[in-house]
Amino acid sequence: IQTAMDGFDRVRNPLVVIGATNYLNRIALTILDRAVAVEVPMPNDEQRFALFAHFIADKGKNSDIIIDQELRQEQTKRLLARESEGFSRRSISKIVEDAVFNLTTRALKNAEKKELTLANILPGIRRKTEEFNRQQNQASEITTLFDNHRKRQFSELNIGVNNAVTNR
């Protein structure tokens, strides 16, 4: 990207590059110097509540799916919102989709009614939380390795410059 951007005349041929990353610290500083960063935060508690309410209600429109009375209650959706801190809109949508899929599969096998309950959704949140924690740990380890690599490169560059100056 950096090489491609070098040849553009910003006045006559403006260039807009849109990108997304969860690892801003891995982007070269020369690219970041030319960029305007816009942070899109994860949904807050109220937004996650609204997302669960929306996705659950949407599944209730399907004539095959019955929404459990407990799942219709505001306090239950608030619990789901609290339990899903740090989750994206996509993650919340997928948790509800997976719960409905698992429910449908089980109902077809056992000739049961398809009743969406809190018990159908919570395991998905727990799995996603574990996955999120694993990814955070891996990202932290990778960032440490990456930072150490950069420090070594800078140190080697610095030693090379010092040797060149000393040998003059």
N, C-alpha and C positions, 0 to 999 in steps of 0.2 A: 504494500500500500504506500509506504513511504517513498519508494522510488517512483511509482506512478504519479504521486502527488507533486513531485519536484518539477515536472515539466509543465504544469498548468499555470496559465496566466489568470490570476485570481480576479482581475478586474474585468477582462473581456470574456473569460470562460470560467465563471464560478463553478466550483465543484462541491457537492454535498455528499458526504459519506456518512451513512448511519450504521452504527454498529452497537452491539450489546455484549457485555461481559460481566461475569461475576468475579473476575480477577483483574481489576484495574491495575494492580501493582505489577502485572506481567506485560503491560503494554509499554513499548519503548517510549522513553521520554520525548524523543524527537517527534513522535506522532502526537502525544498528549499536548505538546507545546502548541500545536496547530489546531487543537480541538476545543470544542465547547462541550464540557461534560454536563449531562443532564441526569441526575439521579432519580430513578423511579423506585421509591421504597416499596417494601412488601406491604400488603394490606394491614391496617391496624385492627384492633379488636372489633370495633363497630363495623368495619368493612368486611371482615371475615364473617361476622354474624349475618350481615346482609347477603353475603355470597352463599352461605349455607342455607339461609331461608329461601333464596332464589332457586338454588339447584334442587333442594328437596321439594319445593312447591312444583317445580317444573316436572319432576319425576311423578308427582301425584296426579298430573294431568293425563298420564298414561292410564288407560282404563284397567290395565292388568296389575298395576302397582297400587297397593293400599299403604298409606302413610300411617304408621303407628301413632296413637293418641299422644304418647309421651314425646315423640319426635315433632309433633305439631306445636308443642309448648315453647314459648320464648326462652324459658330458662334452660331448656335442653340445647337449643341452638346457641345460647350464650356459652354453655359448657363446651360445645364443639369449637366455638371461636377461641376460647381460652386455651383449649388443648392443642390448637393448631397454630400457635404463635410462630411466626417466621415463615409460614407457608404462603405460596403464591396463589393467585386466582386459579391458575391451571392445576396446581396440586389439589386444591379444594374440589374443583370440578372432577378431577380424576378419582378422588376418594369416594365421592358420591356415585360416580359412574361404576367404579369397581364394586361397590356395595350392592348396587342394583344388579350388576352382571352376576355376581356370586349368588345373590338371592334368587335370581331367575334360573340359574343353572341348578341350584339345589331344589327349587320348587318343581322344575321339570322332572328331575330324577325321582323325587318323592311324592309327586302329585300334591304338593302343598300350595296354600295360597301365597301370593307374593306380597308379604307385609314388610315394608321397610321400617327398621327399628334402629334405636341407638346402638344396640349390640351389633348391627350390621356395619355401622360406620366407624365406631371406635377402633377396631383392629386396623383399619386402613390408616387412621391418624397415627396410631402407635408405630406401624411399619414405616410410615413416612418420617416420623420423628427419629427413629433409629437410623434410617438411611441418611437423613439430613445431618445427624451428629457424626456419622461415619465420614460423610463428604467433607464436613468442616474439619475433622481431624486430618484427613488426607490433604486437604487444601493447605492447612497450616504446615504440615510436613513438607509439601512441595514448595511452598513459599519460603520456608527456611532454607531448603536446598538451593533454590533459585537465588535467594539473597546471598548465601555463602558463595555460590558460583560467581556472582557479580563482584563480590568483595575480592575474591581471588583474582579475577580478571583485572580489576582496578589496581590491585597490589602488584601484579605482574607488570602491568603497563607502567606503573609508577617506578618500579625497580628498573625497567628498561630505559625510561627517561632519565633517571638518576645516573645510570651507567653511561648513557650517551653523553650527558653533561660532564661527568667525571673524566671520561676518556678524551675530551676535547683538548 
